[in-house]
Amino acid sequence: MLTYTPRRRAVTGLLLAGLVLPAAMLGGTTTASAANSLSMRGADMSTTQRALDLGAKYYDASGTARDPLDILKDSGADYVRLRVWNNPASGYNNKAKVLQYARSVKARGMKLLVDFHYSDSWADPGQQNKPAAWASHGIGQLQTDVYDYTYDVCSSLKAQGTAPDSVQIGNEINTGMLWNDGKVVNNDFTDLSLLLKAGYNATKACSSATQVVIHTADADSDAHARWFYDGIRAKGVAWDITGLSYYCMWHGSLSTMGGVVSDMKSRYGKDVVIAETAYPFTAANADATGNSVTSGCSGYPLTWQGQAAEFDAVQNTARSAGAIGVFYWEPTWYAVPGNGWDPADINGSGDGWDNMALFDWTGHINPGVRWTP
């Protein structure tokens, strides 16, 4: 039986033994800092199309069935993040599907972040596999591949009037992407830098207004984050926004995350976003696939109230540290048979995120969750 692994992390042993929070960080007790606001209030909705195609229903706090984009927009979200895989076996999250859903996003006046994995399946700190079509390509050809693919997706979106507001060149690339060619070995960022420059240049050639995000899962450690971003800066890599993943059960305390955000902003002079975060509302499991997360963090029970409070705390901490955005990862991915995690077996695999979504197992929104400026 396949094990649910897409959210695999390179950093292990970081499960919280205890998290003591100052009152100012407790969700629902803090007003937004006047010194900064969150202008990128996002949701990664990459599994939503498949769920809707399978007949999934989504209900707002009053119990009315509505489009999940409208429900999340009413909850304060103004940005949608969509991953794009090169040639996934399922056909979902490919270029055509991203183009299709981008029209729905933009029709609601929401902004779009396209998350390039440069893979046919999941890319994260534990796996950065080349697309099958690029498998035999060396670093020289891969630069052309990245440029051409990035430009093609971006220009296709632009041609239909849905140019991306931002793109990620890689997903959680803690030690590089397109392994092994683009992997950082012995602190050598040369080949990775060539790939990142190709993606940046393609994006700007397509749309100079589109902002380029470079995203790691390094909110756990200022040392880790500095190692990576110092490394690419030293090679002349340009980017517009520093993206970090933060899950308290993997990455540690809110205060650590806040410190990393603050340092990233001051050290590189660029805006910072929390590109991924999420929290469980239950420890129970909705299907035959085990949950990716089975425990929470001290101070936040695994309830709807605890989930909402933890998300508030992440937003408050990020905002106070100077971040401009927070994205909730896969809020709509409740357990719908046929919407599995494995693109090679989307019908047969299950959903390891059903306890982390913002919708319960019958498609009803957590009424306490809000994105706040």
Rosetta blueprint (number, residue, H / E / L):
1 M L
2 L L
3 T L
4 Y L
5 T L
6 P L
7 R L
8 R L
9 R L
10 A L
11 V L
12 T L
13 G L
14 L L
15 L L
16 L L
17 A L
18 G L
19 L L
20 V L
21 L L
22 P L
23 A H
24 A H
25 M H
26 L L
27 G L
28 G L
29 T L
30 T L
31 T L
32 A L
33 S L
34 A L
35 A L
36 N L
37 S L
38 L L
39 S L
40 M E
41 R E
42 G E
43 A E
44 D E
45 M L
46 S L
47 T L
48 T H
49 Q H
50 R H
51 A H
52 L H
53 D H
54 L L
55 G L
56 A L
57 K L
58 Y L
59 Y E
60 D L
61 A L
62 S L
63 G L
64 T L
65 A E
66 R L
67 D L
68 P H
69 L H
70 D H
71 I H
72 L H
73 K H
74 D H
75 S L
76 G L
77 A L
78 D L
79 Y E
80 V E
81 R E
82 L E
83 R E
84 V E
85 W L
86 N L
87 N L
88 P L
89 A L
90 S L
91 G L
92 Y L
93 N L
94 N L
95 K H
96 A H
97 K H
98 V H
99 L H
100 Q H
101 Y H
102 A H
103 R H
104 S H
105 V H
106 K H
107 A H
108 R L
109 G L
110 M L
111 K E
112 L E
113 L E
114 V E
115 D E
116 F E
117 H L
118 Y L
119 S L
120 D L
121 S L
122 W L
123 A L
124 D E
125 P L
126 G L
127 Q E
128 Q L
129 N E
130 K L
131 P L
132 A H
133 A H
134 W H
135 A L
136 S L
137 H L
138 G L
139 I H
140 G H
141 Q H
142 L H
143 Q H
144 T H
145 D H
146 V H
147 Y H
148 D H
149 Y H
150 T H
151 Y H
152 D H
153 V H
154 C H
155 S H
156 S H
157 L H
158 K H
159 A H
160 Q L
161 G L
162 T L
163 A L
164 P L
165 D L
166 S E
167 V E
168 Q E
169 I E
170 G L
171 N L
172 E L
173 I L
174 N L
175 T L
176 G E
177 M L
178 L L
179 W E
180 N L
181 D L
182 G L
183 K E
184 V L
185 V E
186 N L
187 N L
188 D E
189 F L
190 T H
191 D H
192 L H
193 S H
194 L H
195 L H
196 L H
197 K H
198 A H
199 G H
200 Y H
201 N H
202 A H
203 T H
204 K H
205 A H
206 C H
207 S L
208 S L
209 A L
210 T L
211 Q E
212 V E
213 V E
214 I E
215 H E
216 T E
217 A L
218 D L
219 A L
220 D L
221 S L
222 D H
223 A H
224 H H
225 A H
226 R H
227 W H
228 F H
229 Y H
230 D H
231 G H
232 I H
233 R H
234 A H
235 K L
236 G L
237 V L
238 A L
239 W L
240 D L
241 I E
242 T E
243 G E
244 L E
245 S E
246 Y L
247 Y L
248 C H
249 M H
250 W H
251 H H
252 G L
253 S L
254 L H
255 S H
256 T H
257 M H
258 G H
259 G H
260 V H
261 V H
262 S H
263 D H
264 M H
265 K H
266 S H
267 R H
268 Y H
269 G L
270 K L
271 D E
272 V E
273 V E
274 I E
275 A E
276 E E
277 T E
278 A L
279 Y L
280 P L
281 F L
282 T L
283 A L
284 A L
285 N L
286 A L
287 D L
288 A L
289 T L
290 G L
291 N L
292 S L
293 V L
294 T L
295 S L
296 G L
297 C E
298 S L
299 G L
300 Y E
301 P L
302 L L
303 T L
304 W H
305 Q H
306 G H
307 Q H
308 A H
309 A H
310 E H
311 F H
312 D H
313 A H
314 V H
315 Q H
316 N H
317 T H
318 A H
319 R H
320 S H
321 A H
322 G L
323 A L
324 I L
325 G E
326 V E
327 F E
328 Y E
329 W E
330 E L
331 P L
332 T L
333 W L
334 Y L
335 A L
336 V L
337 P L
338 G L
339 N L
340 G L
341 W L
342 D L
343 P H
344 A H
345 D H
346 I L
347 N L
348 G L
349 S L
350 G L
351 D L
352 G L
353 W L
354 D L
355 N L
356 M L
357 A L
358 L L
359 F E
360 D L
361 W L
362 T L
363 G L
364 H E
365 I E
366 N L
367 P L
368 G L
369 V L
370 R L
371 W L
372 T L
373 P L
